[in-house]
């Protein structure tokens, strides 16, 4: 990895089971109720969160795609790449090529994600 500090705990290997456990509901009931609320399955929610985190890492670090996959909770990089492409329409490498400059500039407060200049908050 690129020497950055890990500020979040390691990803949960079975996040939906853990979410059900924390809710004090049987896993099947939890999944059914979860899907009724936002309209999608808990695993879809977890996957979208992981892909969003991966997008941030691809934009702002030089970590290898396999390392990014592992840091967001995927043991198999090939599975991560397939999921990433299914959800974003591009491979992780193509995403990094497209958005790396914007992500790095945004870290320095120069642009937002769309590439527009950010204004510092004064007050």
Buried (B, 14 or more C-beta within 10 A) or exposed (E): BEEEEEEEEEBEEEBBEEBBEEEEBEBEEBBEEBBEEEEEBBEBBBBEBBBEBBBBBBBBBEBEBBBBBBBBBBEEBEEBBEBBBEBBEBBBEBBBEEBBEBBBBBEEEEBEEEEEEEEEEEE
